[in-house]
Amino acid sequence: TGSLQKSVNTLAELSEFRNAKRMLDLGGGHGLYAIAFAQLNPNLEVIVFDLPHVTPITQKYIKTYNMDNRVKVMAGDFNVDSIGEGYDIVFMSDITVTVELLKKVYESLNRNGIAVLRRWFINDDELGPLTSLLFDFKLSLVGSKHRVLKVKEYEEMFVKAGFKPYKLINLVTAEDPTIIITAKKG
């Protein structure tokens, strides 16, 4: 989709991406981000980590795009299980992050590695973006523990986990209030 392409192409411009050899797509679901990243960097191996019942779907997409040799799957619950180590980049799209999870991500990265969070956000004044507000309201109505946070709340979690804030990339449109937060291993 356009949102996926925009996010992937934006990250592909980072020197850390061009130089990366190993990447983790944490909570990567369908694996389409991982496949696109591997297609854009011929030296990159990508591991998609997701729940065991999701990974068969991931493997179907990997086979469809003939990426079996460069995109791998790891099944587990990232809140409980090891996510591996030796990554140059850990990419997280639309997952709920906690300080504990970000500490695990920090430990999994190589020296000078980066964590990348692609997520919707709520403005500091809590008056927008409308799409984020409506989605957060829906989450609250169904009693979900997951929420849409302010940019500074995401950044504070990264700092508490040991990261140095690196770059904030604004991809916001009226329909898709996406930001990308990157943070370096400190």
C-alpha positions as CSV (number, residue, x, y, z in Angstrom):
1,T,0.0,0.0,0.0
2,G,1.1,3.6,-0.2
3,S,1.7,3.9,3.5
4,L,4.0,0.9,3.5
5,Q,5.9,2.1,0.4
6,K,6.3,5.6,1.9
7,S,7.7,4.2,5.2
8,V,10.0,1.7,3.5
9,N,11.4,4.3,1.0
10,T,11.9,6.8,3.7
11,L,13.9,4.4,5.9
12,A,15.9,3.2,2.8
13,E,17.4,6.7,2.6
14,L,19.1,6.4,6.0
15,S,22.8,5.5,5.9
16,E,22.2,3.0,8.7
17,F,19.8,1.1,6.4
18,R,22.1,1.1,3.4
19,N,24.9,-0.3,5.7
20,A,22.8,-2.8,7.6
21,K,23.4,-6.5,7.3
22,R,20.8,-7.8,9.7
23,M,17.4,-6.5,10.6
24,L,14.5,-7.6,12.9
25,D,10.9,-6.7,11.9
26,L,9.4,-7.0,15.4
27,G,5.7,-7.9,15.3
28,G,6.1,-8.0,11.5
29,G,2.9,-9.9,10.8
30,H,2.5,-10.3,7.0
31,G,6.2,-9.7,6.4
32,L,5.6,-7.2,3.6
33,Y,7.8,-4.6,5.3
34,A,10.6,-7.2,5.7
35,I,10.3,-8.3,2.1
36,A,10.4,-4.7,0.8
37,F,13.5,-3.9,3.0
38,A,15.3,-7.0,1.7
39,Q,14.4,-6.0,-1.9
40,L,15.9,-2.5,-1.4
41,N,19.1,-3.7,0.3
42,P,20.6,-6.7,-1.4
43,N,23.0,-7.3,1.6
44,L,20.3,-7.4,4.2
45,E,18.9,-10.4,6.0
46,V,15.6,-9.7,7.7
47,I,13.9,-11.7,10.4
48,V,10.2,-11.3,11.0
49,F,9.3,-12.0,14.6
50,D,5.6,-12.6,15.4
51,L,3.2,-14.9,17.3
52,P,3.2,-18.6,16.3
53,H,-0.3,-18.5,14.8
54,V,0.7,-15.5,12.6
55,T,4.0,-16.9,11.1
56,P,2.4,-19.3,8.6
57,I,0.8,-16.3,6.9
58,T,4.2,-14.6,6.9
59,Q,5.8,-17.6,5.3
60,K,3.2,-17.6,2.5
61,Y,4.1,-14.0,1.6
62,I,7.8,-14.7,1.8
63,K,7.4,-17.7,-0.6
64,T,5.1,-15.6,-2.9
65,Y,7.9,-13.0,-3.3
66,N,10.6,-15.6,-3.6
67,M,12.5,-14.2,-0.6
68,D,13.0,-17.5,1.3
69,N,16.8,-17.0,1.2
70,R,16.8,-13.5,2.8
71,V,13.7,-13.2,4.9
72,K,13.3,-15.6,7.8
73,V,10.6,-16.1,10.4
74,M,10.9,-16.4,14.2
75,A,7.9,-17.3,16.2
76,G,7.2,-16.2,19.8
77,D,5.8,-13.6,22.0
78,F,8.2,-10.6,22.1
79,N,7.0,-9.6,25.5
80,V,8.1,-12.9,27.0
81,D,10.5,-14.7,24.6
82,S,14.0,-13.8,23.4
83,I,14.1,-11.8,20.2
84,G,17.6,-12.7,19.3
85,E,20.6,-10.4,19.0
86,G,23.1,-9.1,16.5
87,Y,20.8,-6.7,14.7
88,D,21.8,-3.5,13.0
89,I,18.1,-2.3,12.9
90,V,15.0,-3.3,14.8
91,F,11.9,-2.1,13.0
92,M,8.6,-1.9,14.9
93,S,5.4,-1.0,13.0
94,D,2.1,-0.5,14.8
95,I,3.0,-2.4,17.9
96,T,2.5,-1.3,21.5
97,V,5.9,-0.5,23.0
98,T,6.8,-0.4,26.6
99,V,10.1,0.5,28.3
100,E,10.7,-3.2,29.1
101,L,10.3,-4.1,25.4
102,L,12.5,-1.3,24.3
103,K,15.2,-2.5,26.8
104,K,15.0,-5.9,25.1
105,V,15.3,-4.2,21.7
106,Y,18.3,-2.2,23.0
107,E,20.1,-5.4,24.1
108,S,19.4,-7.1,20.8
109,L,21.1,-4.4,18.7
110,N,24.7,-4.2,17.7
111,R,26.8,-1.2,18.8
112,N,25.5,1.9,16.9
113,G,22.4,0.0,15.9
114,I,19.1,1.8,15.6
115,A,15.5,1.1,16.7
116,V,12.8,2.4,14.4
117,L,9.2,2.8,15.6
118,R,6.5,3.5,12.9
119,R,3.4,4.6,14.8
120,W,0.4,6.9,14.9
121,F,0.5,9.7,17.6
122,I,-1.6,12.3,19.3
123,N,-0.6,15.9,19.4
124,D,0.6,17.5,22.6
125,D,-2.6,19.5,22.9
126,E,-4.6,16.2,22.5
127,L,-6.8,17.8,19.7
128,G,-5.5,15.8,16.8
129,P,-4.8,14.2,14.4
130,L,-8.4,13.2,14.2
131,T,-7.7,9.7,12.9
132,S,-5.5,9.0,15.9
133,L,-8.0,10.4,18.4
134,L,-10.8,8.3,17.0
135,F,-8.7,5.2,17.0
136,D,-7.6,5.8,20.6
137,F,-11.2,6.4,21.6
138,K,-12.2,3.1,20.0
139,L,-9.4,1.4,22.0
140,S,-10.7,2.9,25.2
141,L,-14.3,1.9,24.5
142,V,-13.3,-1.8,24.1
143,G,-11.2,-1.7,27.2
144,S,-7.9,-2.2,25.5
145,K,-4.7,-1.5,27.4
146,H,-3.2,-0.3,24.1
147,R,-3.2,3.4,23.5
148,V,-2.0,6.0,21.0
149,L,0.6,8.2,22.7
150,K,2.1,11.6,22.2
151,V,5.5,11.8,20.5
152,K,7.2,12.9,23.7
153,E,5.8,9.9,25.5
154,Y,7.3,7.6,22.9
155,E,10.6,9.4,23.0
156,E,10.7,9.3,26.8
157,M,10.3,5.5,26.7
158,F,13.3,5.2,24.3
159,V,15.4,7.3,26.7
160,K,14.4,5.2,29.7
161,A,15.5,2.1,27.8
162,G,19.0,3.6,27.2
163,F,18.5,5.0,23.7
164,K,19.6,8.3,22.3
165,P,16.8,10.0,20.3
166,Y,18.1,10.3,16.7
167,K,15.5,11.4,14.2
168,L,11.8,12.0,14.0
169,I,10.3,11.6,10.5
170,N,6.9,13.0,9.8
171,L,4.9,11.1,7.2
172,V,1.5,12.5,8.3
173,T,-1.4,12.8,5.9
174,A,-5.1,13.4,6.7
175,E,-5.8,9.7,6.5
176,D,-2.6,8.3,8.0
177,P,-1.0,10.2,10.9
178,T,2.2,8.2,10.8
179,I,5.5,9.2,12.3
180,I,8.7,7.3,12.4
181,I,10.9,7.7,15.5
182,T,14.5,6.4,15.2
183,A,16.7,6.0,18.2
184,K,20.4,5.0,18.5
185,K,21.9,2.5,20.9
186,G,23.7,4.7,23.3
